[in-house]
C-alpha cells in the first residue's frame, strides 16, 4: 500500500507530516513499536507506529528511509535528512489509526488472495459472468468485459444503467457517444496500449464517472478489455494496482473458451446481415464512422457499400 493511501485513511486534521516526501513509497504492513529494537534491512517496507519518546531513543541509521506514525508525548528530537514521520497529537486517535491501518492491510491481503482464487474459477470452467462478478466484488465496483469489436461479453450483476443502457447492452455494442469518448482517449486501436487507463466523463447532471480500463492480452495481441466503474469517487491505488492482474486471468478464460472470437463473429454476422437487408438504422456516413472505430475502412461506390478487410490500412495487431 502506498504511503499516501495510508495517510489518506487517517483524519487529516489531526496529523502533521515531517521529513522527506513519502508520496510514492510503498509498504507491505505496519508494526507497533513500544520499545527500542533492531530490525534487519529488509524490514524497511514496514511502517511503524510509536510514541515520540520511543522514537527519540532509536539510532539514526534505523530511522533513515523508514516511515513512522508518532504519538507526541514529548518533544521530537531533530530529524535526519532521510526521516519520514507523521505526528499525531492525541493518543486515542493514534491508537485508533494503528488499528484502522492494520485492518486495511489485512483486507488488502484478503483481496490479493481473492485475485489468485480467480484462477480456480478459470480452471473449473466458470462463465465469464461469474468471473467478472467475482472481480467486481474484489475491487468493490461494477465491472464489464468487452471484446475487440466493442461488444459486451459479460457484466457484473450490479452493472449500472449509466454505463450502457439495456438496449445497447443487449444488442451487443456500445452507444455512439461511448465510442467517441474511447476514440478521444486513444483506447480504440491504440498505437501503444498500456496495461491500465483511467479516465473520467461527466453526465448531464454534473456527476463524474470514472472508468478504470485495462486491456486483455493474448501474447502480443489485444483480445478485449475489462473495466471497473465508479461514480463521484475514486478507487484507492491499492485496488487499481490489482486490475491488470485480473485482466490477465480473464485473458486465460477468454482464450480457453474462445468466447471473444465467437462474440466477434456473431457481431459482424449480424452487422453484415443488416447491410445486406438494407435494415441498418444509420446512414452511410455513420456506418463508415463505426467501422473506422474497429480499424476497417468502408468504401462507397454508387449505391454499393463494401468493407475492405485486408488490414492494409493499419497494422493487424491494432485491429
ZADO-1210 file (C-alpha; in nm, 4 decimals, padded with zeros to 6 digits):
<atoms>
<atom x="00.0000" y="00.0000" z="00.0000" code="UNK" pos="1"/>
<atom x="00.1365" y="00.3433" z="-00.0878" code="UNK" pos="2"/>
<atom x="00.2228" y="00.5769" z="00.1982" code="UNK" pos="3"/>
<atom x="-00.0108" y="00.8401" z="00.0533" code="UNK" pos="4"/>
<atom x="-00.3023" y="00.5955" z="00.0713" code="UNK" pos="5"/>
<atom x="-00.2182" y="00.5049" z="00.4317" code="UNK" pos="6"/>
<atom x="-00.2135" y="00.8704" z="00.5361" code="UNK" pos="7"/>
<atom x="-00.5363" y="00.9432" z="00.3446" code="UNK" pos="8"/>
<atom x="-00.7189" y="00.6839" z="00.5557" code="UNK" pos="9"/>
<atom x="-00.6420" y="00.8832" z="00.8706" code="UNK" pos="10"/>
<atom x="-00.8087" y="01.2048" z="00.9833" code="UNK" pos="11"/>
<atom x="-00.6050" y="01.4718" z="00.8060" code="UNK" pos="12"/>
<atom x="-00.6980" y="01.7357" z="01.0661" code="UNK" pos="13"/>
<atom x="-00.5054" y="01.5507" z="01.3380" code="UNK" pos="14"/>
<atom x="-00.1758" y="01.4768" z="01.1627" code="UNK" pos="15"/>
<atom x="00.1337" y="01.6667" z="01.0575" code="UNK" pos="16"/>
<atom x="00.3873" y="01.5400" z="00.8035" code="UNK" pos="17"/>
<atom x="00.7579" y="01.5999" z="00.8625" code="UNK" pos="18"/>
<atom x="01.0744" y="01.4971" z="00.6829" code="UNK" pos="19"/>
<atom x="01.1237" y="01.3781" z="00.3250" code="UNK" pos="20"/>
<atom x="00.8380" y="01.3109" z="00.0834" code="UNK" pos="21"/>
<atom x="00.6594" y="00.9791" z="00.1319" code="UNK" pos="22"/>
<atom x="00.4118" y="01.0040" z="-00.1562" code="UNK" pos="23"/>
<atom x="00.5493" y="00.7252" z="-00.3761" code="UNK" pos="24"/>
<atom x="00.6812" y="00.4894" z="-00.1103" code="UNK" pos="25"/>
<atom x="00.5130" y="00.1507" z="-00.0700" code="UNK" pos="26"/>
<atom x="00.4730" y="-00.0630" z="00.2415" code="UNK" pos="27"/>
<atom x="00.3594" y="-00.4206" z="00.2969" code="UNK" pos="28"/>
<atom x="00.2454" y="-00.3823" z="00.6579" code="UNK" pos="29"/>
<atom x="00.2706" y="-00.1938" z="00.9878" code="UNK" pos="30"/>
<atom x="00.4072" y="-00.2706" z="01.3328" code="UNK" pos="31"/>
<atom x="00.3561" y="-00.1219" z="01.6797" code="UNK" pos="32"/>
<atom x="00.6925" y="-00.0209" z="01.8264" code="UNK" pos="33"/>
<atom x="00.6774" y="00.0100" z="02.2058" code="UNK" pos="34"/>
<atom x="01.0434" y="-00.0388" z="02.2974" code="UNK" pos="35"/>
<atom x="01.3722" y="00.0281" z="02.1149" code="UNK" pos="36"/>
<atom x="01.4624" y="-00.2646" z="01.8930" code="UNK" pos="37"/>
<atom x="01.6819" y="-00.3572" z="01.5978" code="UNK" pos="38"/>
<atom x="01.5406" y="-00.4705" z="01.2650" code="UNK" pos="39"/>
<atom x="01.7038" y="-00.6096" z="00.9532" code="UNK" pos="40"/>
<atom x="01.7310" y="-00.4028" z="00.6371" code="UNK" pos="41"/>
<atom x="01.4520" y="-00.5829" z="00.4517" code="UNK" pos="42"/>
<atom x="01.2019" y="-00.4502" z="00.7080" code="UNK" pos="43"/>
<atom x="01.2127" y="-00.1007" z="00.5559" code="UNK" pos="44"/>
<atom x="00.8887" y="-00.1866" z="00.3774" code="UNK" pos="45"/>
<atom x="00.7106" y="-00.1889" z="00.7158" code="UNK" pos="46"/>
<atom x="00.5677" y="00.1346" z="00.8618" code="UNK" pos="47"/>
<atom x="00.5895" y="00.1819" z="01.2392" code="UNK" pos="48"/>
<atom x="00.3542" y="00.3310" z="01.4966" code="UNK" pos="49"/>
<atom x="00.5425" y="00.4543" z="01.8025" code="UNK" pos="50"/>
<atom x="00.5430" y="00.7215" z="02.0705" code="UNK" pos="51"/>
<atom x="00.7895" y="01.0069" z="02.0247" code="UNK" pos="52"/>
<atom x="00.9597" y="00.9000" z="02.3476" code="UNK" pos="53"/>
<atom x="01.0390" y="00.5597" z="02.1924" code="UNK" pos="54"/>
<atom x="01.1319" y="00.7148" z="01.8592" code="UNK" pos="55"/>
<atom x="01.3802" y="00.9516" z="02.0260" code="UNK" pos="56"/>
<atom x="01.5772" y="00.6523" z="02.1561" code="UNK" pos="57"/>
<atom x="01.6204" y="00.4922" z="01.8125" code="UNK" pos="58"/>
<atom x="01.9557" y="00.5296" z="01.6339" code="UNK" pos="59"/>
<atom x="01.9546" y="00.7471" z="01.3243" code="UNK" pos="60"/>
<atom x="02.0621" y="00.4598" z="01.0998" code="UNK" pos="61"/>
<atom x="01.7436" y="00.2752" z="01.1936" code="UNK" pos="62"/>
<atom x="01.5218" y="00.5784" z="01.1327" code="UNK" pos="63"/>
<atom x="01.6536" y="00.6586" z="00.7845" code="UNK" pos="64"/>
<atom x="01.4302" y="00.5508" z="00.4916" code="UNK" pos="65"/>
<atom x="01.1531" y="00.4312" z="00.7198" code="UNK" pos="66"/>
<atom x="00.8058" y="00.5739" z="00.7870" code="UNK" pos="67"/>
<atom x="00.6864" y="00.6406" z="01.1429" code="UNK" pos="68"/>
<atom x="00.3452" y="00.7420" z="01.2782" code="UNK" pos="69"/>
<atom x="00.4258" y="00.9099" z="01.6095" code="UNK" pos="70"/>
<atom x="00.2127" y="00.9962" z="01.9101" code="UNK" pos="71"/>
<atom x="00.3560" y="01.3176" z="02.0548" code="UNK" pos="72"/>
<atom x="00.4218" y="01.2515" z="02.4246" code="UNK" pos="73"/>
<atom x="00.7421" y="01.4610" z="02.4451" code="UNK" pos="74"/>
<atom x="00.9388" y="01.6986" z="02.2172" code="UNK" pos="75"/>
<atom x="01.0636" y="01.5352" z="01.8980" code="UNK" pos="76"/>
<atom x="01.4399" y="01.5108" z="01.8505" code="UNK" pos="77"/>
<atom x="01.5960" y="01.6696" z="01.5391" code="UNK" pos="78"/>
<atom x="01.5214" y="01.4604" z="01.2322" code="UNK" pos="79"/>
<atom x="01.7823" y="01.3208" z="00.9965" code="UNK" pos="80"/>
<atom x="01.7663" y="01.4342" z="00.6302" code="UNK" pos="81"/>
<atom x="01.6125" y="01.0983" z="00.5312" code="UNK" pos="82"/>
<atom x="01.3474" y="01.0766" z="00.8031" code="UNK" pos="83"/>
<atom x="00.9733" y="01.0494" z="00.7317" code="UNK" pos="84"/>
<atom x="00.7309" y="01.0935" z="01.0220" code="UNK" pos="85"/>
<atom x="00.3617" y="01.1601" z="01.0714" code="UNK" pos="86"/>
<atom x="00.2823" y="01.3328" z="01.4009" code="UNK" pos="87"/>
<atom x="-00.0470" y="01.2652" z="01.5802" code="UNK" pos="88"/>
<atom x="-00.1316" y="01.4714" z="01.8889" code="UNK" pos="89"/>
<atom x="-00.3980" y="01.2598" z="02.0599" code="UNK" pos="90"/>
<atom x="-00.3124" y="00.9145" z="02.1917" code="UNK" pos="91"/>
<atom x="-00.6581" y="00.7684" z="02.1285" code="UNK" pos="92"/>
<atom x="-00.6578" y="00.8822" z="01.7651" code="UNK" pos="93"/>
<atom x="-00.3044" y="00.7482" z="01.7190" code="UNK" pos="94"/>
<atom x="-00.4081" y="00.4076" z="01.8561" code="UNK" pos="95"/>
<atom x="-00.7302" y="00.4057" z="01.6523" code="UNK" pos="96"/>
<atom x="-00.5205" y="00.4884" z="01.3476" code="UNK" pos="97"/>
<atom x="-00.2979" y="00.1876" z="01.4095" code="UNK" pos="98"/>
<atom x="-00.5970" y="-00.0451" z="01.4408" code="UNK" pos="99"/>
<atom x="-00.7570" y="00.1014" z="01.1282" code="UNK" pos="100"/>
<atom x="-00.4463" y="00.0658" z="00.9122" code="UNK" pos="101"/>
<atom x="-00.3821" y="-00.2846" z="01.0448" code="UNK" pos="102"/>
<atom x="-00.7351" y="-00.3854" z="00.9377" code="UNK" pos="103"/>
<atom x="-00.6806" y="-00.2264" z="00.5975" code="UNK" pos="104"/>
<atom x="-00.3624" y="-00.4260" z="00.5403" code="UNK" pos="105"/>
<atom x="-00.5430" y="-00.7466" z="00.6372" code="UNK" pos="106"/>
<atom x="-00.8284" y="-00.6603" z="00.3992" code="UNK" pos="107"/>
<atom x="-00.5844" y="-00.5831" z="00.1193" code="UNK" pos="108"/>
<atom x="-00.4139" y="-00.9195" z="00.1718" code="UNK" pos="109"/>
<atom x="-00.7508" y="-01.0958" z="00.1534" code="UNK" pos="110"/>
<atom x="-00.8263" y="-00.9160" z="-00.1743" code="UNK" pos="111"/>
<atom x="-00.4911" y="-01.0184" z="-00.3225" code="UNK" pos="112"/>
<atom x="-00.5628" y="-01.3789" z="-00.2254" code="UNK" pos="113"/>
<atom x="-00.9069" y="-01.3461" z="-00.3874" code="UNK" pos="114"/>
<atom x="-00.7404" y="-01.2340" z="-00.7129" code="UNK" pos="115"/>
<atom x="-00.5354" y="-01.5541" z="-00.7130" code="UNK" pos="116"/>
<atom x="-00.8524" y="-01.7523" z="-00.6445" code="UNK" pos="117"/>
<atom x="-00.9916" y="-01.6279" z="-00.9761" code="UNK" pos="118"/>
<atom x="-00.7599" y="-01.8803" z="-01.1398" code="UNK" pos="119"/>
<atom x="-00.9552" y="-02.1568" z="-00.9654" code="UNK" pos="120"/>
<atom x="-01.2734" y="-02.0277" z="-01.1305" code="UNK" pos="121"/>
<atom x="-01.0978" y="-02.0390" z="-01.4687" code="UNK" pos="122"/>
<atom x="-00.9728" y="-02.3934" z="-01.4066" code="UNK" pos="123"/>
<atom x="-01.3208" y="-02.5083" z="-01.3074" code="UNK" pos="124"/>
<atom x="-01.4755" y="-02.3772" z="-01.6302" code="UNK" pos="125"/>
<atom x="-01.6743" y="-02.0924" z="-01.4742" code="UNK" pos="126"/>
<atom x="-01.8505" y="-01.8492" z="-01.7050" code="UNK" pos="127"/>
<atom x="-01.7166" y="-01.5016" z="-01.7770" code="UNK" pos="128"/>
<atom x="-02.0186" y="-01.3614" z="-01.5936" code="UNK" pos="129"/>
<atom x="-01.9251" y="-01.5468" z="-01.2756" code="UNK" pos="130"/>
<atom x="-01.5621" y="-01.4384" z="-01.3103" code="UNK" pos="131"/>
<atom x="-01.6492" y="-01.0715" z="-01.3681" code="UNK" pos="132"/>
<atom x="-01.8850" y="-01.0800" z="-01.0672" code="UNK" pos="133"/>
<atom x="-01.6002" y="-01.2137" z="-00.8528" code="UNK" pos="134"/>
<atom x="-01.3672" y="-00.9446" z="-00.9876" code="UNK" pos="135"/>
<atom x="-01.6249" y="-00.6727" z="-00.9203" code="UNK" pos="136"/>
<atom x="-01.6569" y="-00.7974" z="-00.5626" code="UNK" pos="137"/>
<atom x="-01.2785" y="-00.7795" z="-00.5135" code="UNK" pos="138"/>
<atom x="-01.2418" y="-00.4241" z="-00.6456" code="UNK" pos="139"/>
<atom x="-01.5735" y="-00.3130" z="-00.4961" code="UNK" pos="140"/>
<atom x="-01.7243" y="-00.1574" z="-00.8107" code="UNK" pos="141"/>
<atom x="-01.9366" y="-00.2676" z="-01.1104" code="UNK" pos="142"/>
<atom x="-01.7359" y="-00.4247" z="-01.3933" code="UNK" pos="143"/>
<atom x="-01.7738" y="-00.5331" z="-01.7543" code="UNK" pos="144"/>
<atom x="-01.5740" y="-00.7187" z="-02.0191" code="UNK" pos="145"/>
<atom x="-01.5646" y="-00.6139" z="-02.3859" code="UNK" pos="146"/>
<atom x="-01.4089" y="-00.7907" z="-02.6797" code="UNK" pos="147"/>
<atom x="-01.2211" y="-00.6083" z="-02.9538" code="UNK" pos="148"/>
<atom x="-01.5380" y="-00.5442" z="-03.1526" code="UNK" pos="149"/>
<atom x="-01.6546" y="-00.3398" z="-02.8507" code="UNK" pos="150"/>
<atom x="-01.9311" y="-00.5896" z="-02.7796" code="UNK" pos="151"/>
<atom x="-02.0218" y="-00.6813" z="-02.4232" code="UNK" pos="152"/>
<atom x="-01.9095" y="-01.0296" z="-02.3257" code="UNK" pos="153"/>
<atom x="-02.0075" y="-01.0098" z="-01.9597" code="UNK" pos="154"/>
<atom x="-02.1011" y="-00.7609" z="-01.6901" code="UNK" pos="155"/>
<atom x="-02.1435" y="-00.7808" z="-01.3148" code="UNK" pos="156"/>
<atom x="-02.4890" y="-00.8113" z="-01.1618" code="UNK" pos="157"/>
<atom x="-02.4708" y="-00.4550" z="-01.0283" code="UNK" pos="158"/>
<atom x="-02.3738" y="-00.3093" z="-01.3673" code="UNK" pos="159"/>
<atom x="-02.5399" y="00.0367" z="-01.3703" code="UNK" pos="160"/>
<atom x="-02.7637" y="00.1855" z="-01.6373" code="UNK" pos="161"/>
<atom x="-02.5458" y="00.4982" z="-01.6579" code="UNK" pos="162"/>
<atom x="-02.2632" y="00.2994" z="-01.8213" code="UNK" pos="163"/>
<atom x="-02.4664" y="00.1456" z="-02.1059" code="UNK" pos="164"/>
<atom x="-02.8444" y="00.1313" z="-02.1168" code="UNK" pos="165"/>
<atom x="-03.0168" y="-00.2037" z="-02.1523" code="UNK" pos="166"/>
<atom x="-03.0996" y="-00.1663" z="-02.5201" code="UNK" pos="167"/>
<atom x="-02.7416" y="-00.1012" z="-02.6272" code="UNK" pos="168"/>
<atom x="-02.6077" y="-00.3658" z="-02.3935" code="UNK" pos="169"/>
<atom x="-02.8345" y="-00.6428" z="-02.5183" code="UNK" pos="170"/>
<atom x="-02.7756" y="-00.5544" z="-02.8835" code="UNK" pos="171"/>
<atom x="-02.4088" y="-00.6285" z="-02.8306" code="UNK" pos="172"/>
<atom x="-02.2372" y="-00.2954" z="-02.8828" code="UNK" pos="173"/>
<atom x="-02.1648" y="00.0334" z="-02.7155" code="UNK" pos="174"/>
<atom x="-02.3614" y="00.3520" z="-02.7794" code="UNK" pos="175"/>
<atom x="-02.2077" y="00.6027" z="-03.0197" code="UNK" pos="176"/>
<atom x="-02.1151" y="00.8547" z="-02.7503" code="UNK" pos="177"/>
<atom x="-01.9102" y="00.5864" z="-02.5746" code="UNK" pos="178"/>
<atom x="-01.7272" y="00.5113" z="-02.8995" code="UNK" pos="179"/>
<atom x="-01.6464" y="00.8802" z="-02.9473" code="UNK" pos="180"/>
<atom x="-01.5131" y="00.9046" z="-02.5926" code="UNK" pos="181"/>
<atom x="-01.2978" y="00.5937" z="-02.6270" code="UNK" pos="182"/>
<atom x="-01.1535" y="00.7191" z="-02.9550" code="UNK" pos="183"/>
<atom x="-01.0627" y="01.0553" z="-02.7990" code="UNK" pos="184"/>
<atom x="-00.8906" y="00.8705" z="-02.5149" code="UNK" pos="185"/>
<atom x="-00.6966" y="00.6574" z="-02.7686" code="UNK" pos="186"/>
<atom x="-00.8454" y="00.3364" z="-02.6281" code="UNK" pos="187"/>
<atom x="-00.9608" y="00.2111" z="-02.9703" code="UNK" pos="188"/>
<atom x="-00.6819" y="00.0725" z="-03.1922" code="UNK" pos="189"/>
<atom x="-00.4171" y="00.2362" z="-02.9690" code="UNK" pos="190"/>
<atom x="-00.0648" y="00.2838" z="-03.1024" code="UNK" pos="191"/>
<atom x="00.1000" y="00.1845" z="-02.7763" code="UNK" pos="192"/>
<atom x="-00.1541" y="00.0247" z="-02.5435" code="UNK" pos="193"/>
<atom x="-00.0761" y="00.0393" z="-02.1736" code="UNK" pos="194"/>
<atom x="-00.1982" y="-00.2077" z="-01.9169" code="UNK" pos="195"/>
<atom x="-00.4233" y="00.0443" z="-01.7449" code="UNK" pos="196"/>
<atom x="-00.6037" y="00.3649" z="-01.8349" code="UNK" pos="197"/>
<atom x="-00.8134" y="00.5790" z="-01.6017" code="UNK" pos="198"/>
<atom x="-01.0455" y="00.8405" z="-01.7496" code="UNK" pos="199"/>
<atom x="-01.3464" y="01.0470" z="-01.6456" code="UNK" pos="200"/>
<atom x="-01.6607" y="01.1694" z="-01.8147" code="UNK" pos="201"/>
<atom x="-01.9488" y="01.3869" z="-01.6949" code="UNK" pos="202"/>
<atom x="-02.3206" y="01.3311" z="-01.7324" code="UNK" pos="203"/>
<atom x="-02.5899" y="01.5960" z="-01.7791" code="UNK" pos="204"/>
<atom x="-02.6443" y="01.6188" z="-01.4032" code="UNK" pos="205"/>
<atom x="-02.2803" y="01.7012" z="-01.3311" code="UNK" pos="206"/>
<atom x="-02.1831" y="01.3605" z="-01.1923" code="UNK" pos="207"/>
<atom x="-01.8274" y="01.2457" z="-01.2553" code="UNK" pos="208"/>
<atom x="-01.7974" y="00.8876" z="-01.3797" code="UNK" pos="209"/>
<atom x="-01.4619" y="00.7122" z="-01.3880" code="UNK" pos="210"/>
<atom x="-01.3609" y="00.4101" z="-01.5959" code="UNK" pos="211"/>
<atom x="-01.0617" y="00.2033" z="-01.4820" code="UNK" pos="212"/>
<atom x="-00.9865" y="00.0302" z="-01.8100" code="UNK" pos="213"/>
<atom x="-00.7321" y="-00.2490" z="-01.8632" code="UNK" pos="214"/>
<atom x="-00.6571" y="-00.4259" z="-02.1902" code="UNK" pos="215"/>
<atom x="-00.6765" y="-00.8059" z="-02.2058" code="UNK" pos="216"/>
<atom x="-00.3849" y="-00.9532" z="-02.3998" code="UNK" pos="217"/>
<atom x="-00.3107" y="-01.2784" z="-02.5742" code="UNK" pos="218"/>
<atom x="00.0637" y="-01.2656" z="-02.6287" code="UNK" pos="219"/>
<atom x="00.1172" y="-00.9501" z="-02.8378" code="UNK" pos="220"/>
<atom x="-00.2469" y="-00.9054" z="-02.9360" code="UNK" pos="221"/>
<atom x="-00.5306" y="-00.7252" z="-02.7611" code="UNK" pos="222"/>
<atom x="-00.8362" y="-00.9503" z="-02.7412" code="UNK" pos="223"/>
<atom x="-01.0568" y="-00.7391" z="-02.5168" code="UNK" pos="224"/>
<atom x="-01.0743" y="-00.5172" z="-02.2112" code="UNK" pos="225"/>
<atom x="-01.2112" y="-00.5141" z="-01.8594" code="UNK" pos="226"/>
<atom x="-01.3475" y="-00.2002" z="-01.6956" code="UNK" pos="227"/>
<atom x="-01.4373" y="-00.1060" z="-01.3388" code="UNK" pos="228"/>
<atom x="-01.6632" y="00.1952" z="-01.2851" code="UNK" pos="229"/>
<atom x="-01.7085" y="00.4486" z="-01.0063" code="UNK" pos="230"/>
<atom x="-01.9421" y="00.7443" z="-00.9722" code="UNK" pos="231"/>
<atom x="-01.8333" y="01.0618" z="-00.7903" code="UNK" pos="232"/>
<atom x="-01.5485" y="00.8794" z="-00.6145" code="UNK" pos="233"/>
<atom x="-01.2027" y="00.7454" z="-00.6891" code="UNK" pos="234"/>
<atom x="-01.0687" y="00.3969" z="-00.6381" code="UNK" pos="235"/>
<atom x="-00.7816" y="00.3629" z="-00.3943" code="UNK" pos="236"/>
<atom x="-00.4462" y="00.2958" z="-00.5582" code="UNK" pos="237"/>
<atom x="-00.4093" y="-00.0459" z="-00.3940" code="UNK" pos="238"/>
<atom x="-00.7313" y="-00.1549" z="-00.5693" code="UNK" pos="239"/>
<atom x="-00.6245" y="-00.0055" z="-00.9046" code="UNK" pos="240"/>
<atom x="-00.2956" y="-00.1955" z="-00.8855" code="UNK" pos="241"/>
<atom x="-00.4838" y="-00.5289" z="-00.8894" code="UNK" pos="242"/>
<atom x="-00.6755" y="-00.4628" z="-01.2133" code="UNK" pos="243"/>
<atom x="-00.4036" y="-00.5616" z="-01.4681" code="UNK" pos="244"/>
<atom x="-00.3571" y="-00.8964" z="-01.2882" code="UNK" pos="245"/>
<atom x="-00.7309" y="-00.9577" z="-01.3033" code="UNK" pos="246"/>
<atom x="-00.7272" y="-00.8713" z="-01.6746" code="UNK" pos="247"/>
<atom x="-00.4651" y="-01.1353" z="-01.7459" code="UNK" pos="248"/>
<atom x="-00.6559" y="-01.4017" z="-01.5524" code="UNK" pos="249"/>
<atom x="-00.9636" y="-01.3143" z="-01.7613" code="UNK" pos="250"/>
<atom x="-00.7420" y="-01.3483" z="-02.0705" code="UNK" pos="251"/>
<atom x="-00.6804" y="-01.7143" z="-01.9857" code="UNK" pos="252"/>
<atom x="-01.0534" y="-01.7821" z="-01.9735" code="UNK" pos="253"/>
<atom x="-01.1248" y="-01.5909" z="-02.2951" code="UNK" pos="254"/>
<atom x="-00.8610" y="-01.7877" z="-02.4841" code="UNK" pos="255"/>
<atom x="-00.9662" y="-02.1131" z="-02.3247" code="UNK" pos="256"/>
<atom x="-01.3314" y="-02.0757" z="-02.4253" code="UNK" pos="257"/>
<atom x="-01.2821" y="-01.8743" z="-02.7482" code="UNK" pos="258"/>
<atom x="-01.5653" y="-01.6567" z="-02.6188" code="UNK" pos="259"/>
<atom x="-01.4177" y="-01.3415" z="-02.7665" code="UNK" pos="260"/>
<atom x="-01.3878" y="-01.4981" z="-03.1141" code="UNK" pos="261"/>
<atom x="-01.7433" y="-01.6283" z="-03.1049" code="UNK" pos="262"/>
<atom x="-01.8823" y="-01.2957" z="-02.9938" code="UNK" pos="263"/>
<atom x="-01.6966" y="-01.1017" z="-03.2617" code="UNK" pos="264"/>
<atom x="-01.8118" y="-01.3471" z="-03.5275" code="UNK" pos="265"/>
<atom x="-02.1745" y="-01.3105" z="-03.4223" code="UNK" pos="266"/>
<atom x="-02.1405" y="-00.9342" z="-03.4078" code="UNK" pos="267"/>
<atom x="-02.0134" y="-00.8977" z="-03.7631" code="UNK" pos="268"/>
<atom x="-02.2557" y="-01.1593" z="-03.8942" code="UNK" pos="269"/>
<atom x="-02.5392" y="-00.9530" z="-03.7522" code="UNK" pos="270"/>
<atom x="-02.3915" y="-00.6305" z="-03.8888" code="UNK" pos="271"/>
<atom x="-02.3402" y="-00.7653" z="-04.2405" code="UNK" pos="272"/>
<atom x="-02.6895" y="-00.9142" z="-04.2426" code="UNK" pos="273"/>
<atom x="-02.8297" y="-00.5694" z="-04.1694" code="UNK" pos="274"/>
<atom x="-02.6254" y="-00.4294" z="-04.4582" code="UNK" pos="275"/>
<atom x="-02.7463" y="-00.6975" z="-04.6981" code="UNK" pos="276"/>
<atom x="-03.1091" y="-00.6494" z="-04.5990" code="UNK" pos="277"/>
<atom x="-03.0866" y="-00.2716" z="-04.6065" code="UNK" pos="278"/>
<atom x="-03.2143" y="-00.2502" z="-04.2477" code="UNK" pos="279"/>
<atom x="-02.9092" y="-00.0857" z="-04.0897" code="UNK" pos="280"/>
<atom x="-03.0521" y="00.2035" z="-03.8824" code="UNK" pos="281"/>
<atom x="-02.7788" y="00.4575" z="-03.9629" code="UNK" pos="282"/>
<atom x="-02.6815" y="00.6401" z="-04.2802" code="UNK" pos="283"/>
<atom x="-02.3682" y="00.5578" z="-04.4786" code="UNK" pos="284"/>
<atom x="-02.1551" y="00.8229" z="-04.3066" code="UNK" pos="285"/>
<atom x="-02.2400" y="00.6864" z="-03.9626" code="UNK" pos="286"/>
<atom x="-02.1719" y="00.3355" z="-04.0861" code="UNK" pos="287"/>
<atom x="-01.8285" y="00.4335" z="-04.2160" code="UNK" pos="288"/>
<atom x="-01.7566" y="00.6031" z="-03.8829" code="UNK" pos="289"/>
<atom x="-01.8499" y="00.2916" z="-03.6852" code="UNK" pos="290"/>
<atom x="-01.6302" y="00.0664" z="-03.8986" code="UNK" pos="291"/>
<atom x="-01.3414" y="00.3122" z="-03.8651" code="UNK" pos="292"/>
<atom x="-01.3553" y="00.2617" z="-03.4879" code="UNK" pos="293"/>
<atom x="-01.2795" y="-00.1064" z="-03.5446" code="UNK" pos="294"/>
<atom x="-00.9896" y="-00.0348" z="-03.7806" code="UNK" pos="295"/>
<atom x="-01.1803" y="-00.1079" z="-04.1039" code="UNK" pos="296"/>
<atom x="-01.2347" y="00.1251" z="-04.3977" code="UNK" pos="297"/>
<atom x="-01.5794" y="00.1352" z="-04.5530" code="UNK" pos="298"/>
<atom x="-01.5869" y="00.2380" z="-04.9192" code="UNK" pos="299"/>
<atom x="-01.8823" y="00.3683" z="-05.1186" code="UNK" pos="300"/>
<atom x="-01.9380" y="00.3272" z="-05.4940" code="UNK" pos="301"/>
<atom x="-02.2712" y="00.4394" z="-05.6394" code="UNK" pos="302"/>
<atom x="-02.5263" y="00.2604" z="-05.4171" code="UNK" pos="303"/>
<atom x="-02.2967" y="-00.0210" z="-05.3130" code="UNK" pos="304"/>
<atom x="-02.1209" y="-00.0361" z="-04.9735" code="UNK" pos="305"/>
<atom x="-01.8453" y="-00.2842" z="-04.9034" code="UNK" pos="306"/>
<atom x="-01.5877" y="-00.3346" z="-04.6319" code="UNK" pos="307"/>
<atom x="-01.2182" y="-00.3835" z="-04.7012" code="UNK" pos="308"/>
<atom x="-01.0994" y="-00.6458" z="-04.4515" code="UNK" pos="309"/>
<atom x="-00.7451" y="-00.6727" z="-04.5880" code="UNK" pos="310"/>
<atom x="-00.5972" y="-00.4810" z="-04.2915" code="UNK" pos="311"/>
<atom x="-00.3732" y="-00.2890" z="-04.5344" code="UNK" pos="312"/>
<atom x="-00.4552" y="00.0435" z="-04.3768" code="UNK" pos="313"/>
<atom x="-00.3416" y="-00.0208" z="-04.0198" code="UNK" pos="314"/>
<atom x="-00.1323" y="-00.2934" z="-03.8577" code="UNK" pos="315"/>
<atom x="-00.3255" y="-00.6122" z="-03.7872" code="UNK" pos="316"/>
<atom x="-00.2425" y="-00.6022" z="-03.4153" code="UNK" pos="317"/>
<atom x="-00.4159" y="-00.2643" z="-03.3859" code="UNK" pos="318"/>
<atom x="-00.7314" y="-00.4108" z="-03.5367" code="UNK" pos="319"/>
</atoms>
